[in-house]
Amino acid sequence: MNAYLSTVSDIVVSIASGLIYYYIGLKITFLILFSISVAGGVIYMAVPTTNIYLIGTMVLIAKFGVGGTFNIVFLASSQLYPAVLASTVFGICNVFARLATMGAPIVAELEKPYPILTFTILAGFTTILCLFIITPKKPIKWLSIND
């Protein structure tokens, strides 16, 4: 059941985040989606429950925001970087993401509430970092062979 709900959530967030990005813009979309993740983490820590359905719902809310931001990273890369640099940017970010992911099993095995607290702090930190995104006013001059 978790796999089905997670898949439906990913489909919904992929469509919704793309529409939000198209109509509202990059910075606000990131703020909204990361705020959803922070809210899911805070609710998870604030509500003492052993109800597996309620816990699953709170984790799904947190995952919903992260899934949307993952989608927006791919959509917005062409707005922030010229096409010839986008693959390099993804490669560099992928290296740092893999390095950070090496610590995930250690954090996941910590005593409750440290795993979700770590997630919430990181999501909150990235929410603040989104305020510093600078989107270009003019379209990016695309580099080509003729330049």
C-alpha distance (Angstrom), angle and dihedral (degrees) to the residues before:
residue distance angle dihedral
M1 . . .
N2 3.82 . .
A3 3.80 90.5 .
Y4 3.81 92.0 51.7
L5 3.80 93.2 48.0
S6 3.79 91.8 46.0
T7 3.80 91.7 50.8
V8 3.80 93.3 48.5
S9 3.79 89.1 47.0
D10 3.82 90.9 52.1
I11 3.80 91.5 50.7
V12 3.80 92.7 48.7
V13 3.81 94.1 45.8
S14 3.81 92.3 47.4
I15 3.79 91.0 56.7
A16 3.81 95.9 37.9
S17 3.81 95.6 47.0
G18 3.79 91.6 49.6
L19 3.80 91.0 52.0
I20 3.80 93.0 46.0
Y21 3.80 89.9 49.6
Y22 3.80 92.2 48.6
Y23 3.81 95.2 49.6
I24 3.81 103.6 31.4
G25 3.79 106.8 26.3
L26 3.76 140.4 -117.5
K27 3.79 104.6 -69.6
I28 3.80 97.0 45.9
T29 3.80 91.3 45.1
F30 3.80 91.5 54.3
L31 3.80 90.3 46.6
I32 3.80 92.4 51.1
L33 3.80 95.4 46.5
F34 3.80 96.7 44.2
S35 3.82 89.0 46.2
I36 3.81 88.6 55.4
S37 3.81 88.7 53.3
V38 3.80 92.0 48.6
A39 3.81 90.4 48.1
G40 3.81 91.1 51.7
G41 3.80 91.1 50.9
V42 3.80 94.3 45.7
I43 3.81 92.5 48.1
Y44 3.81 89.7 48.8
M45 3.80 91.1 53.7
A46 3.82 95.3 40.4
V47 3.80 99.4 49.2
P48 3.80 111.8 69.2
T49 3.78 104.9 -150.9
T50 3.76 141.6 139.1
N51 3.81 93.1 -161.7
I52 3.80 103.8 124.1
Y53 3.81 92.5 -154.4
L54 3.79 92.8 54.5
I55 3.81 91.9 45.9
G56 3.80 90.0 49.0
T57 3.81 90.7 50.6
M58 3.80 92.7 51.5
V59 3.80 92.0 48.4
L60 3.80 89.3 47.3
I61 3.82 90.2 54.0
A62 3.79 90.5 51.7
K63 3.81 91.0 46.8
F64 3.81 90.7 47.7
G65 3.80 91.8 63.3
V66 3.80 94.4 45.8
G67 3.80 92.2 47.4
G68 3.78 90.5 53.1
T69 3.78 93.6 49.9
F70 3.80 90.0 49.8
N71 3.80 88.4 55.1
I72 3.81 92.8 47.8
V73 3.81 92.4 51.8
F74 3.80 88.7 64.1
L75 3.79 94.2 42.9
A76 3.80 96.0 46.9
S77 3.78 99.4 43.7
S78 3.79 91.0 87.2
Q79 3.81 89.8 53.2
L80 3.80 94.3 51.0
Y81 3.81 103.0 35.8
P82 3.79 136.5 32.7
A83 3.80 112.5 -105.9
V84 3.80 93.6 -109.6
L85 3.82 90.6 58.0
A86 3.81 99.1 40.0
S87 3.82 94.8 82.9
T88 3.81 90.8 49.3
V89 3.79 90.6 50.4
F90 3.81 90.7 49.8
G91 3.80 90.2 48.9
I92 3.80 93.8 51.4
C93 3.80 92.1 45.7
N94 3.80 89.9 47.7
V95 3.81 91.2 55.4
F96 3.80 91.8 52.5
A97 3.81 91.4 44.2
R98 3.80 91.5 52.5
L99 3.79 91.0 49.1
A100 3.80 91.2 50.8
T101 3.81 91.5 45.7
M102 3.80 90.8 59.6
G103 3.80 87.7 73.1
A104 3.82 94.6 50.4
P105 3.84 96.9 89.4
I106 3.79 90.3 51.4
V107 3.81 92.4 50.2
A108 3.82 91.9 44.5
E109 3.81 90.9 57.6
L110 3.80 94.4 52.5
E111 3.77 120.5 110.0
K112 3.81 117.5 -86.0
P113 3.18 126.1 -63.0
Y114 3.83 95.9 23.4
P115 3.84 97.6 82.9
I116 3.81 94.5 52.5
L117 3.80 90.7 37.8
T118 3.81 89.4 56.1
F119 3.80 90.3 48.5
T120 3.81 92.5 48.2
I121 3.81 93.5 48.0
L122 3.80 91.9 49.5
A123 3.81 92.0 46.6
G124 3.81 90.1 48.2
F125 3.80 91.0 48.9
T126 3.80 91.6 51.3
T127 3.80 89.7 47.3
I128 3.80 88.1 58.7
L129 3.81 91.5 44.9
C130 3.82 89.3 55.1
L131 3.79 88.4 68.2
F132 3.81 88.4 68.8
I133 3.81 97.0 55.1
I134 3.78 110.6 122.6
T135 3.78 114.1 -156.8
P136 3.79 117.8 -162.3
K137 3.81 116.3 -106.6
K138 3.80 92.7 -149.7
P139 3.79 126.0 43.7
I140 3.78 113.4 -89.5
K141 3.79 115.0 -98.2
W142 3.77 101.7 -116.5
L143 3.76 115.9 -134.3
S144 3.74 114.7 -128.7
I145 3.78 138.9 171.9
N146 3.81 90.3 -97.1
D147 3.85 94.0 59.2
